Amino acid sequence: MASETKEIGVREIPRYDKWLVFSLQHLFAMFGATILVPYLVGLSPAVALLSSGLGTIAYLLITRGQIPAYLGSSFAFIAPILAASAMSGPEGAMVGSFLAGIVYGLVALLIKTSGVGWVLRILPPIVVGPVIIVIGLGLAGVAIDMAMNDPAAGTYSTTHFLVALITLTITILATMFFKGFFSLVPIMFGIIGGYITAFLFGLVDYSPVQEAKWFALPDVLVPFVTYTPVFSKEIVFIMVPIAVVTIAEHIGDQMVLSKVVGKNFIKTPGLHRSLLGDGAATIIASLIGGPPNTTYGENIGVLAITRVFSVFVIAGAAVLAITFAFIGKFAALITTIPTAVMGGVSILLFGVIASSGLRMLIDNEINIGLKRNLIISSVILVIGIGGAFIQVTEQVQIAGMALATIIGMILHQILPEKEVSYGKKAMFEAE
């Protein structure tokens, strides 16, 4: 497709007969992962689509229409949302998401006033890479549980596991052998193929679709309207530290996006604007009951292949996502996807997240053979995946990914020979 499509600049408006097609590509690219997150944490997929569209539009406005980035549901917040929801219900998770968005805004303000260098100094690749690995492998148990067990009985099911393995196989084949645009949406093909398989095995219940209306308001959670928000120390310690991880991911995405488009987005419109846009998108999601948002690598891949960089195309995808959120039968259809199907695609997707952490270490030429790097990465991995926690009070814990990130940052500051932990440091510096 790249060879057939003339490059379209960031502020160019494509021909109307192609605009819809280009926007649909971005919608499909983000769709599988975006609806998977709310599916895993018990939130509404329709609200996730709504918050994704609204968040992306807010991002484009805040970055002055200069960065062609689409925002979707963040995987980094899956475990924290599950923990917060178990403690205070989904309403508690929304409060935590709101606070995480505020952290984005505060960091954006600091970067605006003091520059970006300090952020990059405390979050080198040797810390960020292993933490991303923890994000993926920390969710491995969730994927396997969904793949192997009958959700109704809570016990092992050969049928469900077989459906999950077939779904995984289809996803792998789509990833390996599909070309062009189709290579960007293997998760979608996996879900569709797995859904058909689950239907043949009798695991699909269509009654929610039959009962749903064509047009319906998404099941939003609005503070002071549908619930009264309650702030607690527990929620703060569970959700807010994850913002450090996602900020690091955001910086990486901006670096890659800058290379793809050929513009330094860290410099213009500035990392502070892109972070503020990301934080605003997360705050918007928290105000309507959606999962936190983040920039999506899948959509950066679409940009790289199509060479269509227009922010108007990104905005079109956002409008389409909002539209789909109000189609009741579509939202109901999403809820009929069996857990085994989602478990199958999650096995690969969570592994890919972990592998992207390895890629960060490789791309930055981090030498794990050096004692300093070996110590930092090893400690982060075992603490993050092993489930270590610090009991602050009877109700408050600092656990998992957050604890691993904090300890990794501390080790980076106190161990000697800091320079070896940055690798190709120029990749992490603004021009």
Disulfide bonds with the S-S distance in Angstrom:
none
